[in-house]
């Protein structure tokens, strides 16, 4: 093949579909051309296990019908019990882990709670270092906070996560007391915790009599599951910032108060 006069060329076409491919250097383009490399999409469509010379024994994935190749017949017969190809298997594992933190997964595997928490903290420290300087955009924060069953109401520029939170702010305004700011999002081993309101020295968590029962696991939530919010509040109170939980009656009056902090017993 003649490469003379092509020293500055960094592009070539996929030999299968003709798509233009751009390379970072002439050398990379040259190597790809010698290997007759396909574009990313064509490589994805061709199952990497389907090699007649190296893996003559084949079967189809029962879910996506892609071809899976094996070097030995014995390997093929053993894998038939497992069923799915590696892509479908990975997707299945991902679906099982949806909504779970690494802490939850370790607990499910039988790891001690103290060890699981320590592992989560180490992993979280690494995550924070790799994301240093990064912050969510306002649009992303709105999406994160949009989950759940509560409706959001804006009072005096403060975002309230429901009717009870709205009553709390309205009572503070009536009594001419200091107003908090909208709550931040905190990462915990049990999932993200969205605070209702915040003062400089504490977080305010608002509950009705009904949601307080859910909080204490006396009854299941609207999703028919026991809530893990108490674990989140305890973790934030003991490790990040004092959490003051207030239970309100139907008039918005405080009927119960709890403080979550490692120094308060």
Buried (B, 14 or more C-beta within 10 A) or exposed (E): EEEEEBEEEBEBEBEBEEEEBEBEEBEEBBEBBEEEBBBEEBEEEEBEBEBEEEBEBBBEBEBEEBBBBBEEEEEBEEBEEEEBBEBBBEEEEEEEEEEEBBBBBBBEEEBEEEEBBEBBEEBBEEEEEEEEEEEEEEEEBEEEBEEEEBEBBEBEEBBBBBBBBBBBBBBBEEEEEEBBEBBEEBBBBBBEBBBBBBBEEBBBBBBBEEBBBBBEBEEEBEEEEBBBBBBBBBBBBBEBBBBBBBBBEEEBEEEEEBEBBEEEE
